[in-house]
Amino acid sequence: MTIATRREQTKEMAATFSKILCPIDFERDSMDAVDLACQLAKQNSATVCLLTVIGVPPVGATALPPVPIFPNPEFACYDNPR
């Protein structure tokens, strides 16, 4: 499938949407999905709703060390304020 064909299909699909739900976990792939959702929304006067879900650890995981909120290195600067 060529890029031009994919863009045409994307435009056809986007024409049917007025609201776009975009789940994110702040990883690179999900941020790319946000960019695409925004492009589609702009083309079709649609609304983008972002959804972040944080899983609850299992009961037996209480002995594990805490996981930082931003494990992605791109966001490491938020963990260590200067």
N, C-alpha and C positions, 0 to 999 in steps of 0.2 A: 504494500500500500504506500503510495507516495504521500508526501507531506501535504501537497495541494488537495489530494483526495480526502485526506483526514480532516483538513480544515473545512472543506465543503460539508462533510458529514457532521462535524461539530456545529457548524452554523445551522444546519437543518435541525439537529437535536435541540439546540439552544432556543430555537424559535418557539418551542412548546413550553418553556419554563418561565415562570414569573418569580419563583423563589428557589434558591439553591442552598442546600444544606451541605456544609463542607466540614467534615470532622478533621481535627488537627491534633497532633501531638508534638508540634514544634520541631520535628525532624525535617531534613531537607526535602524529602518527597512530599510531605504534607504541606510544606510552605510553597512548593511548586504547584500543588493542587489549589492552594488559596489564590495564587496568581492566575491560574486558568479559570477558576470560578469567578474572579473579578473581571476578567476579560469577557467571559460569557455574559455576565450580568450587565456590563457596560454596553455590549452590543444589543441587548434585548430589554433594557430598562428593567432589569430584574433586581431582586434583593438577595444578598449573600448573608447567610446566618452561619457563624462559626460555632462548632461544638467541640468541647474538650471533655474527655472522660478520663477520670483517674481511678484506677482499680483499687479496691480495698484488699490489702494483703491477707492471705489465709491466716487462720487462727494460729497455726504452728509457726508462723514467720515472725512472731514477736521477738524472738531471740536474735534475729538478723540485724545487722547495723542499718541505720537509716540510709535511704537513697537520696541524693541531692535532688532538688526540684528541677534543676536544669542540667541533666546529665550530658547534653549535647555540648561539645567544646565551643561551638559558636556562641553559646550563651554563658560561658564560664565567667565572663567579666561581671555578670550579675551576682554570682555566688560570692565573690571576694571584693566587696567595695573597698575603695582606697581611702 
